[in-house]
């Protein structure tokens, strides 16, 4: 024993590097008692082995402060900056902008790409000005870092390897899960000159193409150990490729919980170690269902608990609201004001000890840049503080032992049993738009991972779970609008899909549901005004009509911009100038583009979405030019009307009215992926009476003669005629007679209409 101790402290041992801290814990657990080798996560490793002379690494939250100061200065510099890019002139807008800018900057630095290398001409076209502005922001950011003695992700010439760090190690055993950036590869190249570096790779169909830098031919289905310096394959062990998988489709998202809890109870009764069981949630939001239904407290949420609902945070938000509404100011320095206010609210807070630790960490980072905070308003520094607080989580110390985790947290781990939920196309793979500024062609030329590369990497992580687990259950939501991930087809597993609702239920199959179905019978108020939308709602679901227009229940506010509605308004503003004239399409097109650049009140992300949406109008502009050449003229845009159909009053707004060859064209803009126009076969079942209502409205506005109705498919640039306009107008008059008497506002039987209904939770329908 004494010799073992002596050997441990005198002999060099390997340094193990894994993707996550969880893998390190599993590694140590498997080693058992005794002296354990040293292990680090990959992120810790790359931070620990390099240093930048005379500088310290910038705290993550301080990066945001620097960037928003720079953006604010540039916006108020008098330059035509905001028009060219997409920043909202609000503090929260700056904060939102910082996240996608840093994603972009970080990626360029990690892959050692200089801005000057990005091909602006030809390949990038419209984004040349955007990139030039980004370069200016980046240059100013580097200047601010230097001024405060910080460094961010260092370039090749900025850092040195800490050679002394490796004196006590015999080699590096590097378990690679994911990409290695160009910078990380270069660091490993330098380290390999000091001591052996061995890289371990599980190779499969999804990650095989990502290891060209190793200059070695790899086969799918093997676990490799490779000498980094010589590219020699030291071992090649077959992976388990026989997948023990069951797959279940469910009609709703929450129903997947039935499978989760059935399996957890079953496996625990079998005596399986709960720490060898995992629930994988591709979308963290699913955890709210699990927390709600975990009545035996078997689950432990690896991602921790959010602090947003704590009274302390809610009180801070109330304080923020007060500051904004009252334009509050203080004679104290912003940082001192924040320190005092946050301390007062903390005195009676639950979880005080943990929150104090979070608060201290944030305030200490602010103290390093006090000068940059001099001009902050109280509401601004409080908003920043709240945003930084939201990054912290409270460990789930009271939970069970069955872990609930995301796919990234599961990297490199092995299990006996796993349930993966939400295995739908929307979530597997699930990626933000990482190609926001650089498209696939440019990424390939710069040797930066493309969107497909990132998708394949996520699929590799899921395949690792399938390979490294004795039994896996997969659940997904199966509806008209949602389908299972294509990965199921890629792995030839579609034949294993079963109907989950028939086998697993949150409530027992034989449990009687005590539910009294409400019945709403009522007449319309005498002063009720109809619209095409209201009629559509009534014919789609009478109960929704009752809630929305008779009880006037408010639907939840949607914080995202309605892109289609904005495009309608932009077209109205630009075409209105040509009422009674032949429109000049190129001028209109340019004005629409200019209006987007200077539009206020939308977020940075929505502005980018809008810019991308406008690019989808190319076919529309082309068709408009062709229509102008035939001689069409614009009579009106967004024309409000009020008319009677039968004995009922209708109001509405016609998107656009054109004239050509003594005909009147009533136009309804549609910005959809797929536009369906009714035919004679659809008449009795149709709920869409937009153009027939337009027809009555046009006549009320004084338009007569030959009138035709058209849907304008903005994405395809197609003019789709409503061939059955007159027939639908007569059918509408007939359908309106139902309102002469009392109406039973019953629920729809077409449950596909319920998926996005804002009243689904209160109507009681079983979907």
N, C-alpha and C positions, 0 to 999 in steps of 0.2 A: 504493500500500500504506500509506504514511504517513497519507494522508487517511482511509483505511478505519479505521485504528487510532484516529485522532483522533475520527472520527464515532462510533465504538463507545463511546468513553468520555464524549463530550459530548452525544450525542443520546439521548433517552429511547427505550427499547425495551419491547416487550410483556413481561409476566410470564405464563408459561404454567403452568397448574395442571392436573395429571392425577390420576387415581384412585390410581395406584401408582408406586413407584419404578421398577418394571420398565418401565412405559410411558415414564417419563422417559428411561431408558437407551436404549430403542428410538427415541425422538424425537431424541436427540442422535446416535445412530448413523446415522440417516437424513439428518441435516444434514451429515455429513462433516466435513472439516477446516475450520478458520477460527474466527472468534469466534462463540461459541454464546450464544443468549439464555438468560435465567434461567428455570429451571423448578422447581416444587415439587410435592410430593404434596398432595392435598386436606387430609389431616390436618395436615401441617406448616403449610400455609397458614393454616388457621383458628386454630392455636395461635400463629402468628407475628404475626398482624395485630391481636390484642387484648392488653390487659394489665389486671390488677386491682391497683389502687393499694395498695402496702404488703404484698401477699401473694405467696406463691410457690405454684406448682402442686404438688399432693401427688403423690409417686411412687406408681405404680400399686399396688405391693405393700404400701405402708403403709396404703392404704385398708382392706385386709383386717384389719390389726392393730387399727385403730380400731374397725371394726365388730364384730370378735369380742370386744373388750373391753366394748363397749356391751351386746352380747347376753348375755355372761357376767354383767355387773352386774345386768341386768334379771332374768335367771333366778334369781339369788340374792338378789333384793330382797324376796322374800316375796310378791310379787304373783302372781296366778293367770295367769302369762304363758305358760308352756310349754303348758298345756292348750289355750290359744286358738290358738297357732301351732304350728310343726312343728319346733322345734329340738331336736336330740339333745344331751344333756348330756355331750358329749365335745369335746375340743379339735378333733379332725378334723371332728366334726359342725359346729362353728362355722365352720370354714374352708369346708366344703361349702356351708353356708347363705349365706355371703357372696357367692358368685358369682351366684346367682339374685336376691338382693336388689339387688346393684349393677346388674344388667341392668334391673331394674324402676326403680330410682332414676334411673339415667342416662337412660332413655327419657323419663321425666317431665320432667327438666331440659332435655333437648335440644329437646323439643317445648313447653316453657314451660307445663307443666300444673301447677297448684297442687293439692295433695292435696284442698283444699276443693272443687275443681271436680268431683271424681269423685263421681258420683251414688251414694250409699250405699243409700238406701231403694229399695224396689221392684225396681230394676234389678239390685241386687247381692245382696240378701238375706243368704245365709249368710256372706258374706265381709266384712260390715260390721265385725265385731270385728277380723278380720285386718288390715284396712286401717288401723284406728285404731291398732293396735300398730305397724304399719309406719311410720305417721306419727310415732309417739313415737321409734322407732329413728332415723328420719331427722332429727328435731329434735335429738336428742342427738349425732348424727354431725356436724351443722352446728356445734354448740357446740364440739365437740372440734377441728374444723378451725380455727375462729377462735382457740381457745386456743393452738394451735401455729403460727399464722401461715400456714396453708395455705388454698388455695381448690381446689375441685373444678371441675366444669363450672359456669361462672358464669351467674347469671341476668342478664337484660337490664340491670338497674340496677347490676350489679356491675362491669361492664367498660367500657373505653374503647377506641376504635379508635386504633391507632398511625398517625396520619396521615403522619408523617415517612417511614414505611416505603415509601410509594407515590411519593415525590418523584422517584425515578429511573425510574419506569415510565410508559409512554405509555398503556397499557390493560391489562386483565386478560383473557386468553383462557382461559376456564374450561371444561374438558372434563368434562361431567357424566356419571358412571356410577353410578347408584344413587339413593337418596333424598337430599334435602336436608332437614334438620330445620328446624323453625320458627326456631330460634336461628341456624342457618347462613344461612337466607334473610334474616333481619334484618341480619346482618353484611354480606351482599352488598348489601342495600339501602343501608346507610350508606356502603359503599365506593363505590357507583355515584354518590354525590353528589360524590366526590373525583376520579374518573376513569372513563372508559368501562369497563364490564364486559360482555364478550361470552360468552354461554354456548353451548356446542356440545353437541348432543343427537343420538344415533342413535335414531330413533323406530320402534318396532315394536308388534306386537299385545300384547306383554306389559307395556310400560311407558308406553303412550300416555296412560293415565288418571292418571298420576302428576305431570303437569305443569300442572295447573289454575292453580297460582299464577303462571304466566307470562302468563296472560290472553291466550293466543293459540291459534288452532285449528291442530292439527298432524295430518298425515297419516302413516299407517304407511308404512314403506319409504323414509324420507328421512333424510338427515343435515342438521341445521339449524344455522345460526349466528344467534343472536337477541341483540338489544340488551336487556340486563337492564332498563335504566331506562325505555325507551320501548316495550318488547315488540315492536319492529319486527323482522320476519324479514329478515335481511341476505343469507342464501343458503339454498338448498334443493336439495341434491344427491341424486339417487337412490342408494339403497344396492343392493349386489348381493343380489338375492333368489333367484337361481337356485342352488340348493344341490346341490353335488356330493358326495353322501353314499352310503356303503355301510354296511349294518347287519347285524350278525352276532349270533346267539344261541348261547350255549355252555351245556353241561350243568353246568359247575362254574365257580367264580369264578377259580381259578388258570388254567383253560384259556384265558382271555382273553389271557394273556401270550403265547400262541402267535401271535396276530394282531399284538400289539405288536412283538415281535422280528422277525417276518417282514417287517412294513412298514418298520421302522427299517433293517434290512439292505438291503431293496429300494431305499429312497429314498436311502440313503447311496451305494449303488452307482450310482444315477442321477446322482450329483453334486450333489444338493440340499444347500444349506448347512445343516449340522446345527442351527444356531441358528434356522433357520426351521421346525424340526420341534418339535412338543410332544406330550407324553403328558399328558392331563388325567385326574386321579384325583378323582372326587367325594368319595371317602372316603380319607383319607390312609393308612388301615391297609392299603390295597391295595399300597402301596409295598414292603411286606416281600416280596411275591412277585417284584416287579421286581428288587429288590436281590439276591435269591437266584439269579435266572436270568440276570442281566446278565453273561454270561461274557466278553463283549468290552469291557465297561466303556464303553459308548456313552452311558449315561444319567447325567444330573446332576440331583440331587434338590433342587429349588428351595426346598423347605421345610426343608432342612438335616437334619442327623442328630441324633436324640434323644440325650441324655446319660445316660439312665436305666441303660444297660447298662455304663457305664464303671465300672472298679474303684473309683474314688473315691466315686461315688454309692452303689455296693453296700456299701462300707465304712461310709458314713454311715448307711445303713439298718440295718446290723448294730449300730452304736452306738445307734441309736434303739431297736431291739429290746431291747438290754441295759438301757437306761435304763427302759423300760417294765416289763420283767419284774422288775427289782430295785428299782423305785421310787427310782431314783438321785436324789440331791440334791447341791448344791455350794455352798460358801461364797462362790464368786465371783458377781459380777453375771451374770445370764444371757447378756448380750451378750458379756462378756469370756470366759465359759466357751466360748461358741460360737466366738469368734475363735480361741482357743487350740486347741480340738479340730479345727476345720476346717483350721487351718494344719498341724497334725501329720499329718493324713491326706493333705494335699496334697503333702507333700514328695516322695513317690515316685510320684505320679500321672502317668499318661500324659496328653497334652494339657494339661500343667501350666500353660503360659502362658495358654491360653484360659480354663481353669477359674479361674485366679487373677483374671483380669479379671472374670469373672462374680461370683466371691466378693466382690471389692472393691466392686463396684457394689451388691450386696445389703447388705453390712455398712455401707456409707456411708449408705444409706437408713435402716437401723435406728438409726444414731447420731443421726439427727434427732429420734427419738422415744424416746430412752433411758428416759425416765421411764415411758412406757407399758409397757415391757418388764420393769419392776422385779419384778413378781410371777410372771413366767413360770417354769415348771419347765424344767430342761434338756431334757426330752423334748419340751416344747411349742415351745421356740424352735428346736430341731433339726427338728421336724416342719414348722414354718413355713419354715425355711431350705430344706429339701428341696423343698417345694412351689414356692417361688420359683425354685429352680434348674431345676425341670422346665419353666419357661417359656422357658429359653434353648435355642438350637440351635447346633450347630457346622456351619459352612459346608462343603458337599461339594466341597472343593478338589481332590480326586483323581478326581472323576467325569469323564464325557465331556461332550459339548456338546449332546446332545439333552436338553431340559429336561422334567422331570417336575414338574407343578405342579397345585395346586387351581384351581377355577374362579375364585375371587376374585383369585388372583395373575395370571390371564390377562386381566383386564379391560382393554379398550382396545387389546390387542395384535393384530397381524395375523401370520398364518403361511402357509406354503405347504402344509404337511401336518400333520395332527393325528389322533391316535387318542384317543377318549374311551372309557374303560372304565366298568364298573358303571353303565350307563345304565338303571338299574332304578327302579321306583317308590319304593323305600326311600331312594334316594340323590339322585334328580333329580325335584323339588328335595329337598334335605336340610336340615331345620331343627329346631332344638330348640323346645320348646314355649314360644314367646314370648308366648302368651296365658295364662300361668300365673295372673296376678292380674286381668287385665282382659280381658273377653270381647270378641268382635267388635263387638257393639252399642255398648258403651261406648267402644271404640277409635274407632269411626266418629264418635261424638258429640264426642270430644275431638280429633278429627283426628290420630290416631296411626295409623301403618301397622298393618293387620290381618295375621293369619297368611296370608291369601290374597295380600295385597300383597307380602309377603316371598317367597312362593312364586313369584309372577309375576316379581319382580325377579331371582331366581335363574335362572328360565327365560330371561329377557332376556339374561343373561350367556352362557348356552349358545347362544342364537340368534346372539349377536354372534360367537361362535367359528365357527359354521356360515357366517355371512355373510362373515366376514373371512378365511376360509381357502380356498385353491384346491381342496383335497380333504380330506374328513374320513371317517374310519372310526369307526363306533360299535359297541361291544361291550356285551352285557348277558347276565345269567344267566337262562336259560330253563328253569324247573322247574315242578313243580306248585304250589309255594308262592311262586315269584318270577316276576314278569313285567316286561316293558319299561316304561319311563316313559310315562305318558299323553301326554307332550310329543310322542312319535313320532306318535301319532294326531292330535294338534292341528296338527301340521305336515304331515299327510297323507303320512307317510313309511312307513307300515306295509307297503306293497307292496314295499319294498326289502329286507325282512328275509330273510336267508339262514341256513342251518344252518352255524354256524361250525365245529362239530366235524368236519364232513365235509371242510372245506377247510384247516383249520389245526390242527396238533397240536404239543404241546411236544416229544413224541418222534415221530420219523418214522413214517409209516403202515406201512412195510414192516419196521420194526425189530422183531426177535423179542424178546418180553418173557421174560426169564429169571426165572420166578417159580414156586416150588414151593408149591402150595396146601396149607396145613396141614390135617390131618384130626384132629379131636378126637372120640374114642369113649370113653365112660365110663358108669358107673352112678351113680345117685344115692346119696349116703351114707344109711345106714339111719336116721339121726336127722334127716334133712332135713325141714324144715317148709315147707309151701307157704303162699302167700297169693294173693289174686286178682291182685295186681300181678305176682307171679312167673309165674303161669300166662299172663297176658297177654303178658309178655315172652317166654316160651318159644314161644308160638304165633306171635308176631310175628317173632322171630328166635332160633333155638336157640343160635346162636353168642354173641349178647349175653347170653342166660341163663347160658351156660357161664362167660363172663368175670365176670359180676356176682355169681352166686350159688354157683358151684363154686370158681372161682379167687379169688373175693372181691376183685377189682380195684376200687380206689376211683375213682369218677368225679371230675373236677375240681370243686373247691368253687365254688359259685355265690354270688357276693357280693351279688346282688340278692335282695331279699325275695320269697318266693313268696306273691303276693297271695291266690291261691285258698286256700292252706293257712292263712294268717292269718285269713281270713274264716271258714273251718271252725272254727277254735279260738274265735273270738269268738262264733259262734253257739252252740257247745257251752257256753261259760261262762255265757251269758245264758239259754239254755233249760234248763240243768240244774236251776236253781232251781224250775222248774215241773214236775219229774218227778212223775207221778201226778196232775197237775192240768191244768186248762185254762189255757193260757199267756195272759198279758196282753201283747199284741203291742206296744203303744205303750211299755210299760215296757222290754221287751226291746230295742226299736229304740233308745231313748234310752241304754240301758246299753252297747250296741254302739258308739254314737257316742262316749260318754264314755271307753270303754276305748281307743279309737284315740288320743284326745287325750293320754292319759297313758302310752301304751305306750313302754317303754324298749327300747333295743337295735336300733332301725331308723334308717336315715339320714333326713335331712330330705326328700330327694327321694322315697324310698319311702313316707314318711308322707303326702306329698301324693298320690302315686299311690293309696294306700290310701283316703284321703278321697274321691278321685274315684270309686274302685271302689264304695265304699259308696253313693254316689249312684245307682249302677246297680241297687241293690236295691229301688227304689221299687215295682216290679211284684211283687216277692217279698213285701214287707210287705203290700201290698194283698191279695194272694191268701191270705196267712196270716190276715188279719183275717176274710176270707170263710170260711175253713176253720174258724176258731174259732167263728164264728156257727152253723156246722152241728153243733158239739159235739165236735170232735176233742180228744183229750188226749194229752199227751206221756208215754210210758212210760220212755224213756231216751235219753241222748245219748252218742255216742262210746263205745258199749258194746263192751268187749274180749271176745273169745271164742276158744276153741280147740275144734276138732271134728275128726271123721274123715269123709272122703269116700272111699268104698271103703276101702282100707287105708292111705290117706295122711293125715297130720296137716295140718290147715289152721289158721292163726291169722289174726285180723283184727280190725277195729273197725268197727262199724256206725255210720254218721254220726248216725242218729236213728231212733227207733221210736215211732210214733204208734198210737193205737187209736181206732176209731169203729165203731159199729154191730156190735160183737162181731168186728170184723176187726182184724188186725194189719197195719200198714203199715211195711215196711222202706224207709228213705229213704236214697238216695245223693245228696249235694249235688254239683251240677256248676256250675262258674263258667266257662263257655266261651262263645265267640261263636256257635258252632253245635253243637247237641247232636243226635246221631244215636242212635236207639233201634232195636235189631234187630227185624226181622220174620221170619216163617217162611222167607222166601226167603234170609235172611242166615245162617241157623243154622249150616250146615256151615262157613262161612268166618269166623264170628265169633271174635274173640280176647277179647271182653269177657265175663267170667263173674263180675263183681262181685256182682250181685244173687243169682245162684244160690249163691255162696259165703255171702252174707248169710243166705240161706234156711237152709242147714245150720247156720250159726252161731246163728241165732235159736232153732232147735229145741234146740241144745245148751244154750242159756241158759234153757230151760224154757218158751219161748213155743210155744203150740200152737193148734189151731183153724185158721181160714181166714187164711192169710198171703199178702199181696200185696207185690210189689216195685215201687218207684217211683224214677225219677230226678227230682230236683228242679232244674229249670233256674232258677238264682238270678237270672239277668239278665232272663229273660222272665217269671218268676213262674209258670211252667207246671209242673204235676204230670204227668209222663210215665210211664205204666204200662208195666212189662215184661210184655207180653202173653204171651210165650213162656217164662215163668219155669220152669215144670215141665219143659218140653221141653229147655231149656238145661241144667237140672240133670242130666238123664239123659245128655245129650251130654257134659257135663263128666266124668261117671263113666266113660264110654266112652273119652274122650280120655286119661284118666289111666292107662289100661292100657299105654300106650307106655312108661311108666316101670318096668314090670316087668322089662324087659331092658336090655341095653346100648343107648345112644343115640348116634347120629351127630349131634353138635352142629354142623350145617352152617350156612352163611351163608344168610340170606334171599334170595329172588329178587325180593322187593318192595323195590326200591331207594329208594322214597319213605320207607321206615322209617329209612333211613340218614342222612338229612339232619341230624338233630339228635342222632344217636347219639354218645355220648362215646367209644366204642371204634372208631370208623370208621378211625382212623389205624393201628390195630394189627391189624385183622382182614384187611386186604389186599383188600377188595372194590373193584371198579372202578366208581366212580360218575361 
